[in-house]
Amino acid sequence: MPGTPCWFELDTTDLDAGAAFYGQILGWQVADSGMPDADYRLASAPDGAMVAGLSSTDEQEQASPKWVVHFAVDDADANLCDGCVTVVACGARRRLRRPP
């Protein structure tokens, strides 16, 4: 359904601790994604549904651990424009730069 959260990602400096914490409190099973050259993990709910990704935040970048929420849209291609992405929520518009 458009406008609803559809994917979550945890960026953290300690993937093992994050996986253990959310595994314990939410019953998630966390496994390696199999992506080459990246320590990216996938979390599944007790019913087996994929619910989140977990990735490593480099401590040297001084980035704080955080959750990133992704929202569903009817047509992702229709929301793209030259060099930016348009996000519409509750009647507001915000343009975000597309990553290089």
N, CA, C and O of each residue as an XYZ file, in Angstrom:
400
protein
N       0.846     -1.170      0.000
C       0.000      0.000      0.000
C       0.901      1.245      0.000
O       1.768      1.363      0.866
N       0.723      2.155     -0.926
C       1.552      3.357     -1.009
C       1.534      4.163      0.288
O       0.500      4.324      0.936
N       2.707      4.659      0.636
C       2.841      5.500      1.820
C       3.064      4.742      3.109
O       3.238      5.351      4.165
N       3.061      3.416      3.038
C       3.294      2.628      4.247
C       4.733      2.112      4.250
O       5.306      1.862      3.189
N       5.311      1.955      5.427
C       6.665      1.397      5.494
C       6.699     -0.001      4.878
O       5.824     -0.827      5.138
N       7.726     -0.258      4.053
C       7.817     -1.557      3.397
C       9.157     -2.247      3.636
O       9.289     -3.441      3.365
N      10.144     -1.525      4.132
C      11.457     -2.126      4.400
C      12.171     -1.266      5.428
O      12.005     -0.047      5.460
N      12.959     -1.907      6.257
C      13.706     -1.218      7.305
C      15.157     -1.646      7.218
O      15.452     -2.801      6.912
N      16.064     -0.715      7.486
C      17.486     -1.043      7.512
C      18.121     -0.434      8.748
O      17.893      0.730      9.078
N      18.917     -1.240      9.419
C      19.684     -0.783     10.565
C      21.119     -0.582     10.127
O      21.766     -1.521      9.664
N      21.625      0.635     10.269
C      23.043      0.937     10.065
C      23.655      1.024     11.450
O      23.259      1.868     12.254
N      24.615      0.158     11.735
C      25.192      0.112     13.066
C      26.687     -0.168     13.009
O      27.188     -0.716     12.028
N      27.389      0.210     14.062
C      28.829     -0.042     14.142
C      29.114     -1.439     14.670
O      30.262     -1.879     14.626
N      28.097     -2.158     15.174
C      28.288     -3.505     15.704
C      27.156     -4.412     15.212
O      26.127     -4.561     15.871
N      27.371     -5.009     14.046
C      26.346     -5.855     13.443
C      25.997     -7.056     14.317
O      24.827     -7.419     14.439
N      26.995     -7.664     14.916
C      26.732     -8.844     15.739
C      25.847     -8.500     16.932
O      24.918     -9.240     17.251
N      26.133     -7.381     17.589
C      25.325     -6.961     18.737
C      23.911     -6.590     18.294
O      22.943     -6.927     18.975
N      23.784     -5.901     17.163
C      22.458     -5.537     16.648
C      21.634     -6.769     16.312
O      20.451     -6.845     16.644
N      22.266     -7.732     15.651
C      21.563     -8.961     15.286
C      21.120     -9.720     16.538
O      20.002    -10.232     16.591
N      21.988     -9.792     17.536
C      21.647    -10.495     18.772
C      20.522     -9.785     19.520
O      19.600    -10.431     20.017
N      20.598     -8.447     19.600
C      19.594     -7.666     20.323
C      18.212     -7.835     19.704
O      17.260     -8.188     20.401
N      18.093     -7.584     18.393
C      16.790     -7.676     17.746
C      16.326     -9.121     17.621
O      15.124     -9.388     17.603
N      17.262    -10.047     17.534
C      16.890    -11.458     17.551
C      16.231    -11.834     18.859
O      15.251    -12.577     18.885
N      16.780    -11.311     19.951
C      16.246    -11.639     21.267
C      14.897    -10.963     21.527
O      13.968    -11.612     22.007
N      14.777     -9.672     21.219
C      13.533     -8.979     21.588
C      12.405     -9.158     20.573
O      11.232     -9.070     20.935
N      12.748     -9.411     19.293
C      11.712     -9.540     18.265
C      11.609    -10.944     17.672
O      10.714    -11.227     16.876
N      12.530    -11.814     18.067
C      12.508    -13.170     17.538
C      13.021    -13.288     16.116
O      12.756    -14.278     15.433
N      13.760    -12.273     15.666
C      14.281    -12.291     14.297
C      15.406    -13.303     14.141
O      16.194    -13.528     15.060
N      15.463    -13.905     12.968
C      16.602    -14.714     12.551
C      17.401    -13.844     11.588
O      16.853    -13.335     10.609
N      18.684    -13.672     11.858
C      19.518    -12.812     11.018
C      20.577    -13.669     10.338
O      21.276    -14.445     10.989
N      20.686    -13.519      9.018
C      21.639    -14.304      8.237
C      22.361    -13.412      7.241
O      21.863    -12.353      6.859
N      23.534    -13.852      6.829
C      24.307    -13.138      5.818
C      23.507    -13.106      4.516
O      22.857    -14.084      4.149
N      23.566    -11.971      3.829
C      22.803    -11.814      2.584
C      23.465    -12.509      1.400
O      22.814    -12.767      0.387
N      24.740    -12.808      1.521
C      25.458    -13.410      0.398
C      25.980    -12.392     -0.592
O      26.517    -12.761     -1.637
N      25.828    -11.098     -0.276
C      26.337    -10.046     -1.171
C      27.862    -10.019     -1.090
O      28.421     -9.902      0.000
N      28.540    -10.127     -2.237
C      29.998    -10.076     -2.212
C      30.493     -8.684     -1.810
O      29.874     -7.676     -2.150
N      31.592     -8.639     -1.098
C      32.247     -7.386     -0.712
C      31.411     -6.510      0.208
O      31.652     -5.305      0.285
N      30.436     -7.080      0.909
C      29.626     -6.283      1.827
C      29.167     -7.169      2.984
O      28.769     -8.315      2.777
N      29.224     -6.641      4.176
C      28.672     -7.357      5.326
C      27.254     -6.843      5.518
O      26.994     -6.018      6.393
N      26.345     -7.337      4.695
C      24.939     -6.950      4.742
C      24.153     -8.180      5.150
O      24.298     -9.246      4.553
N      23.324     -8.029      6.167
C      22.568     -9.160      6.691
C      21.069     -8.929      6.528
O      20.606     -7.790      6.470
N      20.337    -10.004      6.458
C      18.890     -9.941      6.290
C      18.216    -10.549      7.515
O      18.607    -11.612      7.997
N      17.198     -9.853      8.004
C      16.462    -10.317      9.173
C      15.100    -10.834      8.738
O      14.413    -10.217      7.924
N      14.725    -11.977      9.297
C      13.417    -12.577      9.040
C      12.632    -12.645     10.338
O      13.186    -12.934     11.399
N      11.338    -12.375     10.242
C      10.435    -12.476     11.389
C      10.217    -13.957     11.711
O      10.566    -14.827     10.913
N       9.642    -14.237     12.877
C       9.373    -15.634     13.231
C       8.547    -16.396     12.196
O       8.665    -17.618     12.098
N       7.703    -15.691     11.413
C       6.904    -16.368     10.385
C       7.673    -16.575      9.079
O       7.128    -17.108      8.113
N       8.942    -16.151      9.053
C       9.792    -16.326      7.878
C       9.814    -15.150      6.928
O      10.611    -15.138      5.990
N       8.960    -14.156      7.143
C       8.926    -12.981      6.260
C      10.176    -12.126      6.459
O      10.590    -11.864      7.589
N      10.769    -11.696      5.348
C      11.910    -10.774      5.422
C      11.407     -9.434      5.921
O      10.427     -8.904      5.396
N      12.071     -8.876      6.937
C      11.586     -7.631      7.522
C      12.602     -6.498      7.519
O      12.214     -5.333      7.593
N      13.907     -6.812      7.436
C      14.894     -5.741      7.551
C      16.248     -6.176      7.030
O      16.552     -7.362      6.900
N      17.046     -5.164      6.738
C      18.442     -5.375      6.414
C      19.301     -4.729      7.485
O      18.896     -3.743      8.100
N      20.471     -5.272      7.708
C      21.410     -4.718      8.683
C      22.737     -4.500      7.975
O      23.242     -5.394      7.297
N      23.301     -3.308      8.136
C      24.579     -3.017      7.500
C      25.491     -2.309      8.472
O      25.059     -1.786      9.499
N      26.758     -2.307      8.125
C      27.780     -1.734      8.989
C      28.007     -0.263      8.672
O      28.180      0.120      7.515
N      28.002      0.553      9.722
C      28.366      1.961      9.613
C      29.813      2.083     10.036
O      30.181      1.631     11.121
N      30.632      2.682      9.209
C      32.048      2.824      9.504
C      32.255      3.798     10.660
O      31.829      4.951     10.591
N      32.910      3.332     11.724
C      33.147      4.190     12.886
C      33.982      5.418     12.523
O      33.820      6.475     13.133
N      34.868      5.293     11.542
C      35.714      6.421     11.153
C      34.918      7.532     10.498
O      35.348      8.685     10.511
N      33.760      7.210      9.922
C      32.904      8.231      9.318
C      32.137      9.004     10.377
O      31.477      9.996     10.068
N      32.219      8.557     11.627
C      31.523      9.174     12.757
C      30.015      9.241     12.511
O      29.337     10.159     12.971
N      29.512      8.261     11.786
C      28.074      8.184     11.551
C      27.420      7.496     12.736
O      27.925      6.491     13.238
N      26.319      8.030     13.172
C      25.602      7.434     14.292
C      24.794      6.235     13.818
O      24.260      6.247     12.710
N      24.700      5.200     14.646
C      23.799      4.104     14.302
C      22.382      4.642     14.130
O      21.961      5.551     14.845
N      21.653      4.069     13.173
C      20.309      4.589     12.891
C      19.486      3.549     12.174
O      20.013      2.607     11.583
N      18.170      3.740     12.238
C      17.230      2.975     11.439
C      16.828      3.827     10.239
O      16.601      5.029     10.376
N      16.739      3.211      9.068
C      16.274      3.863      7.847
C      14.973      3.165      7.442
O      14.919      1.937      7.370
N      13.937      3.948      7.180
C      12.634      3.406      6.806
C      12.376      3.694      5.333
O      12.563      4.821      4.875
N      11.950      2.681      4.594
C      11.600      2.825      3.181
C      10.084      2.745      3.060
O       9.449      1.927      3.727
N       9.502      3.587      2.214
C       8.056      3.629      2.042
C       7.657      3.110      0.671
O       8.354      3.335     -0.318
N       6.536      2.418      0.622
C       6.023      1.859     -0.627
C       5.412      2.955     -1.497
O       4.845      3.923     -0.991
N       5.536      2.786     -2.820
C       4.881      3.643     -3.807
C       4.267      2.731     -4.865
O       4.693      1.588     -5.032
N       3.268      3.241     -5.576
C       2.642      2.449     -6.642
C       3.604      2.188     -7.790
O       3.649      1.081     -8.327
N       4.378      3.209     -8.169
C       5.239      3.125     -9.344
C       6.504      3.926     -9.079
O       6.495      5.151     -9.194
N       7.593      3.249     -8.725
C       8.843      3.944     -8.410
C       9.344      4.752     -9.604
O       9.828      5.871     -9.430
N       9.234      4.205    -10.810
C       9.708      4.923    -11.996
C       8.954      6.229    -12.205
O       9.539      7.210    -12.664
N       7.678      6.256    -11.879
C       6.879      7.470    -12.053
C       7.288      8.560    -11.067
O       6.967      9.730    -11.274
N       7.985      8.194    -10.006
C       8.414      9.167     -9.004
C       9.824      9.688     -9.249
O      10.343     10.455     -8.438
N      10.455      9.288    -10.353
C      11.808      9.734    -10.668
C      11.775     10.924    -11.613
O      10.895     11.027    -12.468
N      12.733     11.814    -11.453
C      12.895     12.935    -12.383
C      14.380     13.104    -12.637
O      15.180     12.361    -12.069
N      14.770     14.038    -13.457
C      16.182     14.236    -13.774
C      16.966     14.658    -12.539
O      16.838     15.787    -12.065
N      17.776     13.741    -12.023
C      18.672     14.066    -10.921
C      18.036     14.098     -9.547
O      18.730     14.397     -8.575
N      16.767     13.807     -9.418
C      16.161     13.857     -8.088
C      15.015     12.865     -7.979
O      14.540     12.324     -8.978
N      14.590     12.642     -6.770
C      13.450     11.783     -6.489
C      12.404     12.635     -5.805
O      12.730     13.414     -4.909
N      11.172     12.503     -6.206
C      10.092     13.257     -5.581
C       9.384     12.357     -4.577
O       8.985     11.240     -4.904
N       9.235     12.844     -3.371
C       8.549     12.102     -2.326
C       7.298     12.873     -1.944
O       7.371     14.057     -1.617
N       6.164     12.216     -1.983
C       4.902     12.871     -1.648
C       4.304     12.158     -0.444
O       4.087     10.946     -0.470
N       4.041     12.921      0.606
C       3.433     12.343      1.804
C       2.553     13.390      2.444
O       2.985     14.524      2.650
N       1.343     13.032      2.755
C       0.398     13.939      3.426
C       0.267     15.267      2.692
O       0.112     16.309      3.329
N       0.328     15.247      1.369
C       0.168     16.471      0.594
C       1.421     17.313      0.461
O       1.386     18.354     -0.194
N       2.522     16.899      1.059
C       3.773     17.664      0.985
C       4.663     17.075     -0.106
O       4.530     15.903     -0.458
N       5.567     17.890     -0.635
C       6.538     17.414     -1.628
C       7.931     17.732     -1.121
O       8.189     18.801     -0.566
N       8.806     16.785     -1.325
C      10.208     17.000     -0.981
C      11.036     16.333     -2.058
O      10.775     15.192     -2.439
N      12.032     17.042     -2.546
C      12.898     16.504     -3.593
C      14.235     16.141     -2.980
O      14.892     16.951     -2.327
N      14.611     14.899     -3.214
C      15.872     14.383     -2.697
C      16.817     14.106     -3.864
O      16.398     13.589     -4.900
N      18.077     14.447     -3.693
C      19.049     14.187     -4.743
C      19.234     12.691     -4.907
O      19.355     11.965     -3.921
N      19.257     12.229     -6.141
C      19.528     10.836     -6.422
C      21.013     10.585     -6.190
O      21.831     11.410     -6.600
N      21.401      9.467     -5.540
C      22.824      9.193     -5.328
C      23.561      9.128     -6.641
O      22.999      8.689     -7.644
N      24.838      9.565     -6.657
C      25.621      9.523     -7.899
C      25.864      8.104     -8.382
O      26.507      7.905     -9.412
